[in-house]
């Protein structure tokens, strides 16, 4: 038996994860070539123990001067610059000092979503051995600024279901299985425009007769900063066959009703640059109860609803792990004196979590996440939710458009 899964993407989650309105740009540098429409030239400086880390810090500085610290330290820019700084894909012979044109082109490929072009105007080693790099970068306009996170996706997909049949009369009806066709989790993620999924291909291809500088580009491709692994177990549905009616014996098949169902899934999100696990969780998604009994011939609709619920929840957890929503505004309640914040996360999503963590990202050079305290859901609407602060010693440290709201417990 084959069913077709309807594609329902959780729009409220997408709104929750989309970037907030950017801060007004600072004054652009005076001397610079004419930028493309809406783009802005900006100077940046970086210092680190190696050239590429210093380069990444300089680009972060340039982005911050135009888009603000919250954007420069946000997940999208941070993830791409961390690839530039530390990913093993950039450790090639002859690279690491900024002298290779192919290295520069590889760096540009990684940051093309928000830096249209960059020029290194100064690079030198200081007496203490640190590299110091100054850049002039053309920062993309608001309309073209790409805030997606690049991921490598490993998904075994959910394609099978099993029906476990129980007989109230004591018989052994056995099991039944089937499959269905529907969108993979990759389609949920792509449609969100919050992530890009890297190809499994070999990257840039060049012919054997190409010039040496062109041949050096062979294999160049956009490098994922994170890997998302999704492993599904078969979906299981239970049904119950009514016991025989002794008062009215019949040769017809006895009524059989669906009594429940669930699917187990494991999600792991890894930061490939920092070599840390951002999320590692295995959970079971139960089917929603029905007001009216569902007969076994309605199993297609039952399975579709459960799969849709499960894939939406997986997408929610991936979005939260990669790109938590940020605070939109904060205020002190006049009546209670309690501090409250508003974040772009739908009420029906926020209400499912018992508590949230509030914190700020550090710079690329000092990336530790600073925990400020916790928050509890109060109320909301289809787009935003309000939270009451708990354990926040200094509310002044909460920055609108920068402080993240991370869900902790459901």
Protein Blocks (a to p, Z undefined) as FASTA:
>chain_A
ZZdddddddfklmmmmpccdddddddddfbdcdddehiacdddddddfbfklmmmmmmmm
mmmmmnojklmmmmklmmmmmmmmmpmklmcghianopamklmmmmmmmmmmmmmbdcdf
bdcddfkopacdddddddddfklmccbdcdddddebjabdcdddddfkopanbjaddddd
dddfklmmmmnopaccddfbebjaddfkbcfklmmmgoiacddfbdcddddddddddddd
ddddfklgcfbdcddddfbdcdddddddddfklopafbdcdddddddddfbdcdfklmmm
mmmmmmmmmmmmmmmmmmmmmmccddfbdcddfklopacddddddfklmmmpfbdcdddd
ddfklmcccdfbdcddfbdcfkbccdddehiablmlpcghkaccddfbZZ
